[in-house]
Amino acid sequence: MTSTTGLKPPLHRKFNEAQSIKHIRNRYRGMKGKFDAQLAVLRADDAFLERCKKLYADDYKDWHILSAIFNRVMHLEGLRRGIDLGTKEGQAIYKKLPDQVNDVTFPVSAFDGSEWEMSFTMHAITCLATYGFEPRTALMRPELAVRFLRDRMRHFELDIPHQPLFVRPLGDWPQV
């Protein structure tokens, strides 16, 4: 976002680069080994890798893509199991799901289209909460949340150095 004077807005007062890198590192640690089977399927698909090239061109980093994949796997597995998040029992089952999806796979086609894009939106909204903002999702326009993260929080600039995971030759997880 550029103002009418041609200047970018300043970083938000809550922005802290060291804290942001710590959050990114924790995301990588939290996801590594959670959905390896699905990652293998996606990384073997040329069309998916092409979609990732576009994401990289829009400044998305591996931690964004991995988070979206994880969100999508969780959503699809919750649907497959018929988990009702409207009940305490369903919520308790869903909470344990991250440790149960490592061998789960879905077709690559499930990682394209509007529901795939929604996985990125959910990731952005989650990151707002991680940065200490109160998520008011009923009132929030997702595109504004993403723009805020892009312009005021350097959300699309920071990553742990490593070879990209979704470009041939395929890179590996960063050392965290």
C-alpha positions as CSV (number, residue, x, y, z in Angstrom):
1,M,0.0,0.0,0.0
2,T,1.4,3.4,-1.0
3,S,-0.1,6.6,0.4
4,T,-1.2,9.5,-1.7
5,T,2.2,11.0,-1.0
6,G,3.9,8.0,-2.6
7,L,5.3,6.7,0.7
8,K,4.8,3.3,2.3
9,P,3.1,3.3,5.7
10,P,5.4,2.8,8.7
11,L,5.7,-0.5,10.3
12,H,3.1,-1.1,13.1
13,R,4.3,-0.3,16.6
14,K,3.8,-4.0,17.5
15,F,6.2,-5.1,14.8
16,N,9.2,-6.8,16.3
17,E,11.5,-8.6,13.8
18,A,13.1,-10.9,16.4
19,Q,9.7,-11.9,17.7
20,S,8.4,-12.4,14.2
21,I,11.4,-14.7,13.3
22,K,10.7,-16.6,16.5
23,H,7.1,-17.1,15.5
24,I,8.2,-18.3,12.0
25,R,10.7,-20.8,13.6
26,N,8.0,-22.1,15.9
27,R,5.6,-22.6,13.0
28,Y,8.2,-24.7,11.1
29,R,8.9,-26.7,14.3
30,G,5.2,-27.2,14.9
31,M,4.5,-28.4,11.4
32,K,7.6,-30.6,10.6
33,G,6.7,-34.2,10.6
34,K,2.9,-33.6,10.9
35,F,1.8,-34.2,7.3
36,D,4.7,-35.8,5.4
37,A,2.6,-38.0,3.2
38,Q,0.6,-35.1,1.8
39,L,3.8,-33.1,1.3
40,A,5.3,-35.9,-0.7
41,V,2.2,-36.0,-3.0
42,L,2.2,-32.3,-3.5
43,R,5.9,-31.9,-4.1
44,A,5.8,-34.7,-6.8
45,D,3.1,-32.8,-8.7
46,D,4.3,-30.3,-11.4
47,A,1.1,-28.4,-11.5
48,F,1.2,-27.8,-7.8
49,L,4.8,-26.6,-8.0
50,E,3.7,-24.2,-10.7
51,R,1.1,-22.8,-8.4
52,C,3.7,-22.4,-5.8
53,K,5.9,-20.4,-8.2
54,K,3.1,-17.9,-8.4
55,L,2.8,-17.8,-4.6
56,Y,6.5,-17.2,-4.3
57,A,6.2,-14.4,-6.9
58,D,3.6,-12.8,-4.6
59,D,6.1,-13.0,-1.8
60,Y,4.6,-16.0,0.0
61,K,7.2,-17.9,1.9
62,D,7.4,-21.7,2.6
63,W,6.0,-21.2,6.1
64,H,2.9,-19.6,4.5
65,I,2.5,-22.4,2.0
66,L,3.1,-25.1,4.6
67,S,0.6,-23.5,7.0
68,A,-2.0,-23.4,4.2
69,I,-1.4,-27.1,3.3
70,F,-1.7,-28.0,7.0
71,N,-4.9,-26.0,7.4
72,R,-6.3,-27.7,4.3
73,V,-5.3,-31.2,5.4
74,M,-6.9,-30.6,8.8
75,H,-10.1,-29.3,7.3
76,L,-10.4,-32.2,4.8
77,E,-9.6,-34.8,7.4
78,G,-12.1,-33.3,9.8
79,L,-14.7,-33.5,7.0
80,R,-13.8,-37.0,6.2
81,R,-14.1,-38.1,9.8
82,G,-17.4,-36.2,10.2
83,I,-16.1,-34.2,13.1
84,D,-18.7,-31.7,14.4
85,L,-16.8,-28.7,15.7
86,G,-20.1,-27.4,17.2
87,T,-19.8,-29.9,20.0
88,K,-17.2,-30.1,22.8
89,E,-16.6,-33.7,21.9
90,G,-15.9,-32.8,18.2
91,Q,-13.6,-30.0,19.3
92,A,-11.6,-32.4,21.6
93,I,-11.3,-34.8,18.7
94,Y,-10.2,-32.1,16.3
95,K,-7.6,-30.8,18.8
96,K,-5.9,-34.2,18.6
97,L,-6.0,-34.4,14.8
98,P,-2.6,-32.7,14.1
99,D,-0.9,-35.8,15.5
100,Q,-3.0,-38.1,13.4
101,V,-2.6,-36.8,9.8
102,N,1.0,-37.6,9.0
103,D,0.1,-40.6,6.7
104,V,-3.1,-39.0,5.4
105,T,-3.3,-37.8,1.7
106,F,-5.8,-36.1,-0.4
107,P,-5.7,-35.5,-4.2
108,V,-3.6,-32.6,-5.4
109,S,-6.8,-31.1,-6.9
110,A,-7.9,-30.4,-3.3
111,F,-5.1,-27.9,-3.0
112,D,-6.4,-25.5,-5.7
113,G,-9.3,-23.2,-6.0
114,S,-11.3,-21.1,-3.5
115,E,-11.1,-23.4,-0.5
116,W,-7.3,-23.7,-1.0
117,E,-7.1,-19.9,-1.1
118,M,-9.2,-19.8,2.1
119,S,-6.5,-21.8,3.8
120,F,-4.1,-18.9,3.3
121,T,-6.7,-16.5,4.7
122,M,-7.1,-18.6,7.8
123,H,-3.4,-18.6,8.2
124,A,-3.2,-14.8,8.0
125,I,-6.0,-14.4,10.6
126,T,-4.2,-16.9,12.9
127,C,-1.0,-14.9,12.5
128,L,-2.8,-11.7,13.5
129,A,-3.7,-13.3,16.8
130,T,-0.1,-14.6,17.2
131,Y,1.2,-11.0,16.8
132,G,-1.1,-10.0,19.6
133,F,-4.1,-8.5,17.7
134,E,-7.6,-9.4,18.6
135,P,-9.2,-11.2,15.8
136,R,-12.7,-10.0,15.1
137,T,-13.4,-12.4,12.3
138,A,-17.1,-11.5,11.9
139,L,-16.1,-7.9,11.1
140,M,-12.8,-8.6,9.4
141,R,-12.3,-8.2,5.6
142,P,-9.7,-10.9,4.9
143,E,-8.0,-8.9,2.1
144,L,-7.4,-6.0,4.5
145,A,-5.9,-8.4,7.1
146,V,-3.5,-9.7,4.4
147,R,-2.7,-6.1,3.3
148,F,-2.0,-5.1,6.9
149,L,0.3,-8.0,7.4
150,R,2.1,-7.3,4.1
151,D,2.5,-3.5,4.6
152,R,2.8,-3.0,8.3
153,M,4.1,-6.3,9.8
154,R,6.7,-7.5,7.1
155,H,4.8,-10.8,7.2
156,F,5.7,-11.5,3.6
157,E,9.3,-10.5,3.8
158,L,10.6,-12.7,6.6
159,D,11.6,-16.4,6.6
160,I,14.3,-18.6,8.0
161,P,17.0,-19.0,5.2
162,H,16.7,-22.2,3.2
163,Q,16.3,-23.6,-0.3
164,P,12.6,-23.3,-1.2
165,L,10.6,-26.5,-0.6
166,F,8.4,-26.2,-3.7
167,V,10.8,-25.4,-6.5
168,R,12.9,-28.0,-8.4
169,P,15.3,-29.0,-7.2
170,L,13.3,-29.4,-4.1
171,G,14.7,-27.8,-1.0
172,D,14.4,-29.1,2.5
173,W,13.0,-27.7,5.8
174,P,15.1,-24.9,7.3
175,Q,17.3,-25.7,10.2
176,V,15.3,-24.6,13.2
